[in-house]
Amino acid sequence: MTQKIAFIGAGNMASSLIGGLISKGFPAQHICASDPYEATLKNIAAQYSIRTTQNNNEAIAGADVIVLAVKPQVMKAVTENIASVVQKQKPLVVSIAAGISLESLQHWLGEKTAIVRCMPNTPALVQLGATGMFANPNVSETQKQLAKDILDAVGISLWLKNEKELDAVTALSGSGPAYYFLLMEAMIKAGIAQGLDAETAKKLTLQTALGAATMATQSSDEPAELRRKVTSPNGTTEQAILSFQKNNFETIVKEALNAAKNRSVSLSNELGKS
């Protein structure tokens, strides 16, 4: 890629994307980031040697791609401020803000704007992110590939069949890391309760999580089959699994994802166009 990319918002997710792009050979001089906080800009400029500014319109001048990496609550004000430049330049706009619909983004930026809405997650910070994406009809095939290249710089990205699926992605992978962190917390506490010291319980829990995830991504077997393979009849693992099932583990997970999805939908209604 030799296009010019502008990031509006220079927080953790923007920083991870910029770092991923540069690590894959994208020239730092083709990236500019804007943010209202001078300290944030100094840090990201020092880390990646990119151009920075506190002026959004200055940042996007001449950009082929604009990545909107701001909080959903300020998206309306940010997009309306840059709308005239966007309509003149006709760049690809990539939004990573949760709950802001394409309809709202088009209303604020201009109906003919090429927009990709996506939902990344925090493991993008270590280039192990998972992102769901959906493009409006104004996005060309070349621009779709460009958007995918940007998100693939920090993990994997998948195109969705329709925009509503982004609510499910938000519930599954967007919020998902927190579910695993909660399970890790619980396992560490249980290990300590059974007599392990805190550091030992933590190290064993984190390595087990890493090992299980690595096995699942590298194996041709489905997770259900991997589980069966380590669950010996009448063994210790079987007793733990039976306890999970007795306490409706799968129902708990399903209800949790439904709650997250419903909140994603309500956020979209609350923060949408006006």
Helices and strands as residue ranges (DSSP letters): E 5-8, H 12-23, G 28-30, E 31-34, H 38-48, E 51-53, H 56-60, E 65-68, G 72-74, H 75-89, E 92-95, H 102-109, E 114-119, G 122-126, E 129-135, H 141-152, E 155-159, H 165-169, I 170-174, H 176-193, H 198-218, H 223-229, H 236-246, H 249-271
